[in-house]
Amino acid sequence: MSKEDRVPKSENPVQEIGAEGVVHQVFHDAYRESKAAWVTGRPQPAVMTALSRGWFDAGPLLDLGCGTGENAAAIAKERPELRVLAVDAVPQAVEHARTVMSAAALDERVRVEVGDLRAFEPSESFGTVLDAGVLHVFSDHDRTAYLEMVARAVLPEGTAIFIEFSDAETRPRGPRRLAREEICAALSEAGFTIDSIEPTRYETTAHPGGAAAWLVRAIR
Ligand SMILES: C[S@@+](CC[C@H](N)C(=O)[O-])C[C@H]1O[C@@H](n2cnc3c(N)ncnc32)[C@H](O)[C@@H]1O
């Protein structure tokens, strides 16, 4: 267990998160206590927008920080040829995601694994990578290493889709808020070219109407 993981649980751990990122233990606590505000029981609408635009046509797909699996399941249902690897650090989330895949008879094509993305090295390359609400949890330090890993995971000319809280979201609760310039600079530094960046909403149970977010498509 790293030093960061031993930080005691704060009463309000997700307010005013800055360069230090979200304390990792928060995710384990949130699932255990059924307080994960991002678990809405359905795929993120921004993922469905990306899907309708054909952004997940190139496989295989890597879903990073897949949570309870609704995004990966929705994509796999619409793209019957797609193989998916979905990864999350929290075993409880992974167990839930596996039941979602079994219930939808997707477990042959969608593999769900426990993995800490701060120390993750994919064993294959992917046509598309999805990050719905993960980049914005990392510290500045972890973000750099994480994006370098994402860049290694994507096939040449492949794409990475990011959906992250934006600085237009001013309500309390939630992860870091990323400015357009910040997210673009971080992706460029990791070797991506920004194909498009647009305002979207990231649904949570804590932000009525969804939190202001960015939908980004980046090309390797
Ligand atoms: C905001 S939730 C998003 C979940 C899912 N992508 C969705 O949109 O429903 C962030 C997810 O990232 C996972 N996560 C956070 N830090 C992680 C890490 N270091 N390695 C792997 N997963 C991580 C959390 O457990 C959580 O499920």
The ligand as an SDF file (V2000), in Angstrom:
LIG
                    3D

 27 29  0  0  0  0  0  0  0  0999 V2000
  -15.7640    8.8210  -11.6230 C   0  0  0  0  0  0  0  0  0  0  0  0
  -15.6390    7.0710  -11.5860 S   0  0  0  0  0  0  0  0  0  0  0  0
  -16.0640    6.6920  -13.2770 C   0  0  0  0  0  0  0  0  0  0  0  0
  -16.5110    5.2720  -13.4940 C   0  0  0  0  0  0  0  0  0  0  0  0
  -16.9500    4.9460  -14.9290 C   0  0  0  0  0  0  0  0  0  0  0  0
  -15.9120    5.2350  -15.8890 N   0  0  0  0  0  0  0  0  0  0  0  0
  -18.2010    5.6990  -15.2690 C   0  0  0  0  0  0  0  0  0  0  0  0
  -18.1450    6.6800  -16.0280 O   0  0  0  0  0  0  0  0  0  0  0  0
  -19.2580    5.3020  -14.7750 O   0  0  0  0  0  0  0  0  0  0  0  0
  -13.8910    6.8260  -11.5790 C   0  0  0  0  0  0  0  0  0  0  0  0
  -13.5130    5.3640  -11.5460 C   0  0  0  0  0  0  0  0  0  0  0  0
  -12.0990    5.2590  -11.6380 O   0  0  0  0  0  0  0  0  0  0  0  0
  -11.6670    4.2840  -10.7290 C   0  0  0  0  0  0  0  0  0  0  0  0
  -10.2920    4.6210  -10.3610 N   0  0  0  0  0  0  0  0  0  0  0  0
   -9.8550    5.6970   -9.6750 C   0  0  0  0  0  0  0  0  0  0  0  0
   -8.5180    5.6520   -9.5310 N   0  0  0  0  0  0  0  0  0  0  0  0
   -8.1130    4.5170  -10.1530 C   0  0  0  0  0  0  0  0  0  0  0  0
   -6.8490    3.9060  -10.3430 C   0  0  0  0  0  0  0  0  0  0  0  0
   -5.7330    4.4390   -9.8550 N   0  0  0  0  0  0  0  0  0  0  0  0
   -6.8090    2.7510  -11.0200 N   0  0  0  0  0  0  0  0  0  0  0  0
   -7.9420    2.1850  -11.5150 C   0  0  0  0  0  0  0  0  0  0  0  0
   -9.1510    2.7120  -11.3590 N   0  0  0  0  0  0  0  0  0  0  0  0
   -9.2400    3.8610  -10.6850 C   0  0  0  0  0  0  0  0  0  0  0  0
  -12.6240    4.3620   -9.5680 C   0  0  0  0  0  0  0  0  0  0  0  0
  -12.6610    3.1820   -8.7950 O   0  0  0  0  0  0  0  0  0  0  0  0
  -13.9400    4.6530  -10.2780 C   0  0  0  0  0  0  0  0  0  0  0  0
  -14.6260    3.4830  -10.5900 O   0  0  0  0  0  0  0  0  0  0  0  0
  1  2  1  0
  2  3  1  0
  2 10  1  0
  3  4  1  0
  4  5  1  0
  5  6  1  0
  5  7  1  0
  7  8  2  0
  7  9  1  0
 10 11  1  0
 11 12  1  0
 11 26  1  0
 12 13  1  0
 13 14  1  0
 13 24  1  0
 14 15  1  0
 14 23  1  0
 15 16  2  0
 16 17  1  0
 17 18  1  0
 17 23  2  0
 18 19  1  0
 18 20  2  0
 20 21  1  0
 21 22  2  0
 22 23  1  0
 24 25  1  0
 24 26  1  0
 26 27  1  0
M  CHG  2   2   1   9  -1
M  END
$$$$
